[in-house]
């Protein structure tokens, strides 16, 4: 059984996925989990031969910083290690450029405020 927090996380990821798909990106994989960490969404931009690793963060309010602010250096390092692991397993992306994006979702999930930071940090 999912926890309430996981259920909210899944809803936020669904919102982010719809947003990215509407921008022309294609889903490659969701919730890629390793011992290093998890990548919420992996998307492909075929027009630029670009593989996009997306971290999705949700916060109901901005009282203690935005959702995006919560992706600190430690979280970035985990995402980079997880992406490296993914790329070692999937040689079909050898020629692709990789990018790390962060999608912050704030407010309630019915009327979310979406902030998409492309190339949020270096891998």
C-alpha positions as CSV (number, residue, x, y, z in Angstrom):
1,X,0.0,0.0,0.0
2,X,1.3,3.5,-0.9
3,X,1.9,6.0,1.7
4,X,0.1,9.4,1.4
5,X,3.5,11.1,0.7
6,X,4.1,8.6,-2.2
7,X,0.6,9.1,-3.5
8,X,1.2,12.9,-3.6
9,X,4.6,12.3,-5.3
10,X,3.0,10.2,-8.0
11,X,0.4,12.9,-8.7
12,X,3.1,15.5,-9.0
13,X,5.1,13.3,-11.4
14,X,2.0,12.7,-13.5
15,X,1.5,16.5,-13.7
16,X,5.2,17.0,-14.7
17,X,5.0,14.2,-17.3
18,X,2.0,15.7,-18.9
19,X,3.7,19.1,-19.0
20,X,6.9,17.7,-20.5
21,X,5.0,15.6,-23.1
22,X,3.0,18.7,-24.1
23,X,6.4,20.4,-24.8
24,X,7.3,17.6,-27.3
25,X,9.4,15.3,-25.0
26,X,8.9,11.6,-25.1
27,X,8.8,9.4,-22.0
28,X,11.7,6.8,-21.9
29,X,11.4,5.6,-18.3
30,X,9.7,6.6,-15.0
31,X,10.9,6.0,-11.4
32,X,14.3,4.5,-12.4
33,X,15.5,3.1,-9.0
34,X,19.0,2.0,-8.1
35,X,21.1,1.7,-4.9
36,X,22.4,5.2,-5.7
37,X,18.9,6.8,-5.8
38,X,16.0,7.3,-8.1
39,X,15.3,9.4,-11.2
40,X,11.7,10.4,-11.3
41,X,11.4,10.8,-15.1
42,X,13.7,10.2,-18.1
43,X,12.6,11.9,-21.3
44,X,13.9,12.1,-24.8
45,X,14.0,15.2,-27.0
46,X,14.5,13.6,-30.5
47,X,14.9,17.0,-32.2
48,X,18.1,17.6,-30.3
49,X,19.2,14.0,-29.6
50,X,18.9,14.9,-25.9
51,X,18.2,12.7,-23.0
52,X,16.7,14.6,-20.1
53,X,16.8,13.4,-16.5
54,X,14.0,15.1,-14.5
55,X,13.7,15.5,-10.8
56,X,10.2,16.4,-9.7
57,X,9.6,18.3,-6.4
58,X,6.3,19.2,-4.8
59,X,5.6,21.6,-2.0
60,X,2.2,22.9,-1.1
61,X,3.5,26.2,0.1
62,X,6.7,28.2,-0.3
63,X,6.9,29.0,3.4
64,X,10.4,27.4,3.8
65,X,11.7,27.9,0.2
66,X,10.4,26.7,-3.1
67,X,10.1,23.1,-4.3
68,X,13.1,23.7,-6.5
69,X,15.3,24.9,-3.7
70,X,15.1,21.5,-2.1
71,X,17.3,20.0,-4.8
72,X,20.6,20.6,-3.0
73,X,24.1,19.5,-3.9
74,X,23.7,16.2,-2.1
75,X,20.5,15.4,-4.1
76,X,22.2,16.5,-7.3
77,X,25.2,14.2,-6.7
78,X,22.7,11.3,-6.2
79,X,20.9,12.1,-9.4
80,X,24.2,12.3,-11.3
81,X,25.4,8.9,-9.9
82,X,22.0,7.3,-10.8
83,X,22.1,8.8,-14.3
84,X,25.6,7.4,-14.8
85,X,24.4,4.0,-13.8
86,X,21.4,4.3,-16.2
87,X,23.7,5.2,-19.1
88,X,26.1,2.3,-18.4
89,X,23.0,0.0,-18.7
90,X,21.6,1.6,-21.9
91,X,24.1,1.9,-24.7
92,X,21.5,3.2,-27.2
93,X,21.9,6.6,-25.6
94,X,25.7,6.8,-26.1
95,X,25.5,9.5,-28.7
96,X,22.9,11.6,-26.8
97,X,23.6,14.8,-24.9
98,X,22.4,14.6,-21.4
99,X,20.7,17.3,-19.3
100,X,19.4,17.5,-15.8
101,X,16.1,19.4,-15.3
102,X,14.1,20.1,-12.2
103,X,10.3,20.6,-12.2
104,X,8.9,22.3,-9.1
105,X,5.2,22.0,-8.4
106,X,3.7,24.3,-5.8
107,X,0.2,25.1,-4.6
108,X,-2.5,22.4,-4.6
109,X,-2.3,19.6,-7.2
110,X,-5.7,20.5,-8.7
111,X,-4.3,24.0,-9.9
112,X,-0.6,23.5,-9.7
113,X,2.0,26.2,-10.4
114,X,4.7,24.5,-12.5
115,X,8.3,25.8,-12.7
116,X,10.5,24.0,-15.1
117,X,14.2,24.6,-14.8
118,X,16.1,23.3,-17.9
119,X,19.7,22.4,-17.4
120,X,19.3,23.0,-13.6
121,X,22.8,21.7,-12.8
122,X,25.8,20.1,-14.5
123,X,26.2,16.3,-14.7
